[in-house]
Amino acid sequence: MSVWISRRPQADVEADLAASRAAGGPLAGLRLAVKDNVDAAGLKTTAACPEFAYSPERDAAVVAALRAAGAVVVGKTNLDQFATGLVGTRSPHGAVPDSRRPEFISGGSSSGSAVAVATGEVDIAIGTDTAGSGRVPAALQGIVGIKPTVGVISTDGVVPACESYDCVTIFASNLDVADRAMAAMASGAAGRTWPSDARLAAPPQPVVAIPDELPELDATWHAAFDTTVARLKAAGAQIITVPIAPFLAAAKLLYDGALVSERYAATGEFIDGQPDAAVDPVVKGIIAAAREHPAHRLVSDRREVARLRDEAMTHLAGADALLVPTAPMHPRLADVAADPVGVNSRMGTYTNFCNLFDLCGVAVPAGMAAAAQFGVTVLARAFEDAVALDIAALITGDESRQQAWPLAVAPNTELVVFGAHLLGGPLTHQLTDLGARWAGEVVTAPRYRMTAMDTVPPKPAIGRVPDDADGTALTGQRWLLSPAALGRFLAQLPAPMQLGKVELADGTWVTGFGCDGAAADAGRDISAYGSWPAAIAAGQV
């Protein structure tokens, strides 16, 4: 199978894995494949063109970040040459076939990376995504592919395809591993700055938009999508329908308009200067044609993308995410050989517009469409990567997740709650409406007391006792929210409730609920129960 372009000696990999496990780290002992348009020191970067090859002096930022977290590079994977394609067949090293049915395509351009994960040769793999290269092969191989908001992960050390829209992505067999790898990349290879008001979680019952039509899908694939929508609805999502027309119109501009001129800017001079190089003829035709677009056409097409983006986002108003099929079909290798451009174009129906519209996406497996693996992508607005991740987890059936990779880099602050804002409480929505993320239980230092106030809904008052008085350790919950969300929450907080610093059992101090002293003294002391739910269960509230 033509998955690999170059591999490290197995003995070296095994030695590094042993050292990684001994050293520890969030990705300790995980095997990593690197798409061969991303630099990894010690291995040539070829972008699937032998004559283009060079030996990088250092790792790309993303490779360095994953290695620092404990991942061990196994080798460099095959791809559609210069990351130009969604089929995985445009390489002088041979087409990368599907991991299950070798007469079918793997999807591209990150073909080798996706198949290496699907076959279990590695645990995680780096891909890139401009038009869907980090999502389409994930769908066809039945694995997870996370495509972050454009620019939040550094592309330093990545051979550009369309520089304005290129993203580094992660493949893994499940959402948890992909999330951990993304957190490591985000921490060590940060790019675009996150805003202070980013939502850090999806609401408990998210509003998910679906297209009003599904072009290019046959009846079987349409039925697979409908089944996924039903599963999402059963998990608590509200489903709405939106026009897909502006999304599809933008998708066509990525290759059919002047935006493709960025591909010539990336590698066109090399191709022109190396007429005898082993350049795939389809790739050469696409990049050579991109030379002919005048600058005014590029400006015009970018203006049209902006117009279509505004129209599309207007349709999405009120929705937390858009759910689409990742790919509309699974072609055979023979189908691509017979119509290389046409088939590739159809494969990008639901992916090409994503980076143009500055959306993030999480591609997850969603069952079968006859004998083909079927996948969907949850798309969300820029910097709402955690929202997309949570909704994807509803589809895969993952349990409620405390972690989400954007927490590694997005500005966030802790808030500890003890009463009506506890998960499932009558005021939880005041936090979830702000995009707050539940982060588990906490216990205070034994320096507090809790009284029950006569309010609607009932609330506890939390106060710190004097140093010479006996206190109690109280159980509460930690939430994470953006600084802007915390400010809005505080502005709406009614008297006598207050926010202040609360000491936890481990000696750390966090922002948490308190109460005006006089109001707390007027309540009934329920400290002995140790938590608000325990007091309710005992009939004391």
Secondary structure, DSSP 8 states (H G I E B T S, - for coil): -TTEEEE--HHHHHHHHHHHHHH--TTTT-EEEEETTB-BTTB-B-TT-GGG-B--SS--HHHHHHHHTT-EEEEEE--SGGG--SSS---TT---B-SS-TTBB--SSSHHHHHHHHTTS-SEEEEEESSSTTTHHHHHHT-EEEE-STTSB--TTB--SSTTT-EEEEEESSHHHHHHHHHHHHHHSB-S---TT---S--SS-EEEEES--TT--HHHHHHHHHHHHHHHHTT-EEEEE--HHHHHHHHHHHHSGGGHHHHHHHHHHHHH-TTS---HHHHHHHHHHTT--HHHHHHHHHHHHHHHHHHHHHTTT-SEEEEES-S---BHHHHHHSHHHHHHHHTTTTTHHHHTT-EEEEEEEEEETTEEEEEEEEE-TT-HHHHHHHHHHHHT----S--GGGGTS--EEEEE-STTSTTSTTTHHHHTTT-EEEEEEEB-S-EEEEEE--SS-EEEEEE--TTS--B--EEEEEEE-HHHHHHHHHT--TTEEEEEEEBTTS-EEEEEEE-HHHHHHSEE-GGG-SHHHHHHTT--
